[in-house]
Amino acid sequence: MDFQVVVLAGGNSKSLTPLVSKVSPPTCLPVANHPVLYYVLHQLEESNLKNLIVVVEGEDAGLLVGAWISGTFVDRLHVEIAAVPEDIGTAGALRAISHYLTAKDILAVSGDLVSDVSPGAVAATHRRHDAVVTATLCSVPISGSSELGSSGGKDKTKKPGRYNIIGLDPRKQFLVHIATGAEIEKDTRLQKHLLHAVGQMEIRSDMMDAHMYAFKRSVLQEVLDRKDTFQSLKQDVVPYLVQSQLKSQAVLSGIPQAEEDGNKKVSFPNNQVMVSQILANASTPSFHELYSMDPDGFAQTRKTHKCCAYIASSSSYCVRLNSIQAFMDINRDVTGEADHLLSDNVIGPSPKLGTKTTVGPHCMLGEGSEMGDKCQVKRSVIGRHCRIGSHVKVVNSVVMNHVTIGDGCIIQGSVICSNVQLQERVVLKDCQVGAGFVVTAGSEYKGESLARKEK
């Protein structure tokens, strides 16, 4: 389809501390014992979108991610790794690699997205409408918008916060208004000219921006070049395009205008027409058509750009791993109700279990791990090559690779990063333990973040 795919695998990691570090970037965080980046790449492969640019922050992360992709997707994907500076944002990342972008259309997708929404379907919708941007919208997750950045705990109810306000045309094809969470206060105001221009609008606050966008490359590059302060696709580029689709450059320049009467050309004696008369109603096929005067005083049609929405079905799974709570939720879901995203067996090929040790449903045990006698594992993921003693209880938790857990430990609602050592009789509830940390015998922690200081 002449699409270039850019996977934005950098991102701000502050909300994921202490799970991430210089040697473990966010896209390497494990979901059901696969790096989260695996899920995006797998979906792209399924859509036959196999020529990719994966953008990472920093040369070290580029080497790490590149080596993993080469080993996992060998002969399956053609991937170029592009390292960009840190903290330049998603728009800044595309600006930094713009010289690599040559196709007619660009599909940009976040590397922390775990979803069963087809990237190919988004690309096809974009091409069908000849849009300048097509944004993928999904239902807000049950536990609340992952964009809120919740940082742990076990509260699975929807939390009050700032959501996206989305304005759609009656046929739910075009984006006619968008306000991101950062802009939304208690009351949201819409300008009158916008309502006049589109005629009817459906306002939605229950939708999440999935950070999967299709762009017309020429328009995207023009915006990135002209608006060099834009850093975010979601907060800067997409709202700018949505707003500008309803502005007629002809009107702003004072060029005489005319409006349509069926399929005829109609001249206007006074040559003055309001924007609401120039823009066709969004519920009609002529939406995004403008009418300007030709030299003989008759109206001629020209197109403005279109901003479209791809709305995933309500049954789709779509969550971004951008907070500790989201990390916990996704691991729980992928080993449970969303297990169609992963084809692996629930129990890995070679874990060793002691006598009277029980592993409940919705669990995953990585290969090479061992558990002692009389252990209990419920709704949890255990990584590869872990050594777990006897009488250990692990509930609603994620234990990464090469972790050692001593006898009698109790772990509930917690994340244990790789190479951690928990000595005997440690009790952790709603905690996060950073890589390589040692928790001394008999310690008890609740709601704590434990990590070594980085040098």
Disulfide bonds with the S-S distance in Angstrom:
none
